[in-house]
Amino acid sequence: MPSLHASVLLAVLLLAAAGTVACSSSEPGAPPSTPAEPGKEQSNVPSTAGYSALVPVPVRAAAAPGVAWVLAPDTRIHTAPGSAEAAGVGEFLAGLLRRATGYPLPVEASDAPAGITLALEPSALDRDGEEDYRLDVTAAGVAIRAARPAGLFFGVATLRQLLPAAVESAAGAPADGWTVPGGSVADRPRYAYRGFSLDLARHYFTPAEARRFVDHLARYKFNTLHLHLTDDQGWRIAIDGRPNLTGVGAATQVGGGPGGFWTQDDYRAVVAYAAERFVTVVPEIDMPGHTNAALVAYPELGCDGGTYTPYTGVKVGFSALCVDSEKTYAFVDEVVGQIAALTPGPYLHIGGDEAHTLPKDAYARFMARAQAVVERHGKRVMAWHQLADAAPVPGAVLEYWNQSGKDADRVAAAARGGAKVVLAPADHTYLDMAYAGGERLGLTWAGTVDVRQSYEWEPATHLDGVPEDAVLGVEAALWGETVTSVADAEYLVFPRLAGVAETAWSPRDARGWDGFRARLAAQTAYWDAAGIGYAKRL
């Protein structure tokens, strides 16, 4: 879809921020599109304001016209007795509402039906799913029911979108008369893995900036943060006993900036912050390629006995560890062992892409030993889809990143062998691709990716020969070649992140571009209130 003329799109966004859901034609200066016919794409989207604007679109939602619940200064939040995690969800919600309204919002462990109730009630759901939830709004109160605390949290994410946009404001706002429209939502995720990858290596992000992205993920029901911690341009995590990795290997970034790194305590703090929002961190140590920063720090890890210089460019494929040296595997064991010990989540990503200087058999030997190290330290192997060429261990997860179905046959063969697949196709979910040609931000090696292209693709059929039951989930990725600030990152991520969220969460037959772009426009008021930068385009 061609980019919309700026003035037309701005009008759409302003209408949305004012509470009117609007759709615009793809042609500059054209009048708004007519509504979809009954029974067409939008039939899966509730028709009443509030429930019609939810992203991701839920499995079922129904408004109760004429019914509303009023948030009052004496409102209390009641959480499932005996569940510290449910209490944590209650405190998370209370924190949002206190910040925005100034109301005290006490959190109590009780079964009281009034106010806001967060109940662990599997019997209220269609199934006993880890992340399933039901939300009911009556004049008496708001009730979110789930089988597990994660479901309560994702129910809170939906409630946030039913409250006024000022709920996202850190500055506080008058809350007199804040209401939640009456109705109900029954919801569950389509895919178990719903991820976002943040590249710390090419341009450094601080722990506080990473936590900001965790907050973005929590808004849209993502459950995984994939941290790309190492690459040619920088090594971003401290490893005990290997001081040069951060003393030397972290000292630069693309373009020659100062770089930076996280201490292990920094990493623990981000992991804990994410866990409170039911986001699991997947650390990535990319190897045997993408390793120039490690080679600068410890030249003995290379095979040629030479010296290495810091790299500030963006080309790939020129570096590799020495795969036949025991020093290399001692290094891998140290790094993987420490990262595994810091990471409570099940996955550890070992990269494995673009090792262009290695013969195929040498690559396979390295990946076999690296996978064994990951398993020995109690983690499940995750790697880029090139692992398909090197005998993935049972239970391994391959992350597909190529475009236009390239390498599908290799991934399909691994899936037949039992491997699971996370889909991150560059021409749909790489959010570092430019929206259109000629822009300052974003790359174009996978083409340009506008909002519609990032949304309109189907995971179940994306790779020929890969059955849907082999697809573990979907991931958006933000690589850092052109990103020098959070403002740059948010411009590239929003609004496309919301589309990836819906692809990963919502039922296949509930998705449709016309309905999505209307609901997406309605989200901008929440982004404005939260101070999130975004590209004003569809």
Rosetta blueprint (number, residue, H / E / L):
1 M L
2 P L
3 S L
4 L L
5 H L
6 A H
7 S H
8 V H
9 L H
10 L H
11 A H
12 V H
13 L H
14 L H
15 L H
16 A H
17 A H
18 A L
19 G L
20 T L
21 V L
22 A L
23 C L
24 S L
25 S L
26 S L
27 E L
28 P L
29 G L
30 A L
31 P L
32 P L
33 S L
34 T L
35 P L
36 A L
37 E L
38 P L
39 G L
40 K L
41 E H
42 Q H
43 S H
44 N H
45 V L
46 P L
47 S L
48 T L
49 A L
50 G L
51 Y H
52 S H
53 A H
54 L L
55 V L
56 P L
57 V L
58 P L
59 V L
60 R E
61 A E
62 A E
63 A E
64 A E
65 P E
66 G E
67 V E
68 A E
69 W E
70 V E
71 L L
72 A L
73 P L
74 D L
75 T L
76 R L
77 I E
78 H E
79 T E
80 A L
81 P L
82 G L
83 S L
84 A H
85 E H
86 A H
87 A H
88 G H
89 V H
90 G H
91 E H
92 F H
93 L H
94 A H
95 G H
96 L H
97 L H
98 R H
99 R H
100 A H
101 T H
102 G L
103 Y L
104 P L
105 L L
106 P L
107 V E
108 E E
109 A E
110 S L
111 D L
112 A L
113 P L
114 A L
115 G E
116 I E
117 T E
118 L E
119 A E
120 L E
121 E L
122 P H
123 S H
124 A H
125 L L
126 D L
127 R L
128 D L
129 G L
130 E L
131 E L
132 D L
133 Y E
134 R E
135 L E
136 D E
137 V E
138 T E
139 A L
140 A L
141 G E
142 V E
143 A E
144 I E
145 R E
146 A E
147 A L
148 R L
149 P H
150 A H
151 G H
152 L H
153 F H
154 F H
155 G H
156 V H
157 A H
158 T H
159 L H
160 R H
161 Q H
162 L H
163 L L
164 P L
165 A H
166 A H
167 V H
168 E H
169 S L
170 A L
171 A L
172 G L
173 A L
174 P L
175 A L
176 D L
177 G L
178 W L
179 T E
180 V E
181 P E
182 G E
183 G E
184 S E
185 V E
186 A E
187 D E
188 R L
189 P L
190 R L
191 Y L
192 A L
193 Y E
194 R E
195 G E
196 F E
197 S E
198 L E
199 D E
200 L L
201 A L
202 R L
203 H L
204 Y L
205 F L
206 T L
207 P H
208 A H
209 E H
210 A H
211 R H
212 R H
213 F H
214 V H
215 D H
216 H H
217 L H
218 A H
219 R H
220 Y L
221 K L
222 F L
223 N L
224 T E
225 L E
226 H E
227 L E
228 H E
229 L L
230 T E
231 D E
232 D L
233 Q L
234 G E
235 W E
236 R L
237 I E
238 A L
239 I L
240 D L
241 G L
242 R L
243 P L
244 N H
245 L H
246 T H
247 G H
248 V L
249 G L
250 A L
251 A L
252 T L
253 Q L
254 V H
255 G H
256 G H
257 G L
258 P L
259 G L
260 G L
261 F L
262 W E
263 T L
264 Q H
265 D H
266 D H
267 Y H
268 R H
269 A H
270 V H
271 V H
272 A H
273 Y H
274 A H
275 A H
276 E H
277 R L
278 F L
279 V L
280 T E
281 V E
282 V E
283 P E
284 E E
285 I E
286 D E
287 M E
288 P L
289 G L
290 H L
291 T L
292 N H
293 A H
294 A H
295 L H
296 V H
297 A H
298 Y L
299 P H
300 E H
301 L H
302 G L
303 C L
304 D L
305 G L
306 G L
307 T L
308 Y L
309 T L
310 P L
311 Y L
312 T L
313 G L
314 V L
315 K L
316 V L
317 G L
318 F L
319 S L
320 A L
321 L L
322 C L
323 V L
324 D L
325 S L
326 E H
327 K H
328 T H
329 Y H
330 A H
331 F H
332 V H
333 D H
334 E H
335 V H
336 V H
337 G H
338 Q H
339 I H
340 A H
341 A H
342 L H
343 T L
344 P L
345 G L
346 P L
347 Y E
348 L E
349 H E
350 I E
351 G E
352 G L
353 D L
354 E L
355 A L
356 H L
357 T L
358 L L
359 P L
360 K H
361 D H
362 A H
363 Y H
364 A H
365 R H
366 F H
367 M H
368 A H
369 R H
370 A H
371 Q H
372 A H
373 V H
374 V H
375 E H
376 R H
377 H L
378 G L
379 K L
380 R E
381 V E
382 M E
383 A E
384 W E
385 H H
386 Q H
387 L H
388 A H
389 D H
390 A H
391 A L
392 P L
393 V L
394 P L
395 G L
396 A L
397 V E
398 L E
399 E E
400 Y E
401 W L
402 N L
403 Q L
404 S L
405 G L
406 K L
407 D L
408 A H
409 D H
410 R H
411 V H
412 A H
413 A H
414 A H
415 A H
416 R H
417 G L
418 G L
419 A L
420 K E
421 V E
422 V E
423 L E
424 A L
425 P L
426 A H
427 D H
428 H H
429 T H
430 Y E
431 L L
432 D L
433 M E
434 A L
435 Y L
436 A L
437 G L
438 G L
439 E L
440 R L
441 L L
442 G L
443 L E
444 T L
445 W L
446 A L
447 G L
448 T L
449 V L
450 D L
451 V H
452 R H
453 Q H
454 S H
455 Y H
456 E L
457 W L
458 E L
459 P H
460 A H
461 T H
462 H L
463 L L
464 D L
465 G L
466 V L
467 P L
468 E H
469 D H
470 A H
471 V E
472 L E
473 G E
474 V E
475 E E
476 A E
477 A E
478 L E
479 W L
480 G L
481 E L
482 T L
483 V L
484 T L
485 S L
486 V H
487 A H
488 D H
489 A H
490 E H
491 Y H
492 L H
493 V H
494 F L
495 P L
496 R H
497 L H
498 A H
499 G H
500 V H
501 A H
502 E H
503 T H
504 A H
505 W H
506 S L
507 P L
508 R H
509 D H
510 A H
511 R L
512 G L
513 W H
514 D H
515 G H
516 F H
517 R H
518 A H
519 R H
520 L H
521 A H
522 A H
523 Q H
524 T H
525 A H
526 Y H
527 W H
528 D H
529 A H
530 A H
531 G L
532 I L
533 G L
534 Y L
535 A L
536 K L
537 R L
538 L L
